[in-house]
Amino acid sequence: MLPIKNLLIVLLGLIFTFQLKAADVLASDTSQSYSIELAQKDISRGNIKFLIWSGIASKHYEGDKPFEKKYNVNYYQFGCVLPLNISLAAYNKVVANYLDAKYGKAWRKDVRKDVILEDGRM
């Protein structure tokens, strides 16, 4: 009887673990879907921007304004607190694809290094 009881406990533990993992994936998928939709809406409204997690203080670099003007895109910095429903990588990937289609890939050499995509970096 003891081995069956142990097996049952292990199976219940696995089921519970898989349920927790599924919930985590769903939350992630929701923020990605929302971010993609938001980026597409922003682009259609002409409000093109890259989202940046900049930490406590906003960071501004010498090349920011010329880049923003040349490619008609802004840098939006969240500071140290990010909204839970936003995926910076998913949002920025949509913007990057838009810029690739409009300007080719030349803009990528001038973009800030702290703009991330799904692969973690530009």
N, C-alpha and C positions, 0 to 999 in steps of 0.2 A: 504494500500500500504506500509506503514511503516514496519509492521511485516515481510513482504516478503523481503523487502530491507535488514532488519537486518539479516534475515535467510541467504540470499545470501552472505552477508559480512562474516558471521560466516563460511559458507561452503567454501568460497574462502580462508579464513584464515586457515582452517583445511587442505585443499588441499596443500597450500603453505608450511605449517609446515611439512606435511608428505613427501613432495618432498625434503625438507632440510634433514630430518632424513634419507631418502633413500640414499642420496649422502654421508652422513657421514658413513653409513654402508658399502657402496661400497669401500670407501677409506680404511677403516679398513680391509675389506676382502682382498683387493689388497695387503696391506702390510703383512698380515698374509700369504697369498699364496706365495708371493715372498720370505718371510723369511723361510718358510718350504722348498721351492725349493732350496734356497741358502744353508740351513743347510744340505740337502741331498747331494748336490754337494760337499760341503766341506768335509763331511764324506767320500764320495767315493774317494776323492783326498787325504785322510789321513790328512786333515787339520781340526782336531776336536777341537772345542773351545766352551766355554761358553761366551756369550756376557753379559757385565756388564755396567750399567750406574753408574759411580763412582763419579760424581760431578767434581768440579774444579780440584782437584788433584787426581792422581791415588793412589789407596790404595793397598799395598802389605802386606800380612800377612805371619807369620812364616810357616804355613802349605801349602802355595801355591805351592812351588816347589816340595815337596814330592808328593802331590796329582797329580800335572801335570805329573810327571814322572811315577807314579804308574799306572795311568789310561790313559796315552798317550793323554791328553787333555790339552789345554791351556786356560787361562783366558784372554779375550780381553776386555779392558776397553775403553769405548767411551769418558770418561770425562763428561763434563756438556752438551754437544750438541749431540743429537742423530740424525741420519739420519731419515728423515720423512718416508722413504719407508721400514723401518725395524721394526719388532715386536720382541722385545727381548724375550718375553714370548713364542711366537710361535717357534722361532729359538731354544731356549734353551730346549723346550719340545721335539723336534726332537732329540737333542743331548742326553737328559736324557733317552729317550726311547732306543737309541742306546747303551748307557752305561748299562742300565738295562738288555738288551739282552746279552751283552758281559760279564758283571761282576756280574750280579744280582743286588740287591739293596743295597749292603754293602757300595758302594761309597757315597751314599746319606748322611751318617753320617759325612763324612769328607769334603764334598763340602762347599765352602764359603756360608755364610748365605745371601749374597746379590745377589746370582744367582736366578733369578725369572722364574717361569713358568706361565702358563695361570691362575692358581689360585692365583697368586700374590706372592707365596713363594715356595721353594723347599719342 
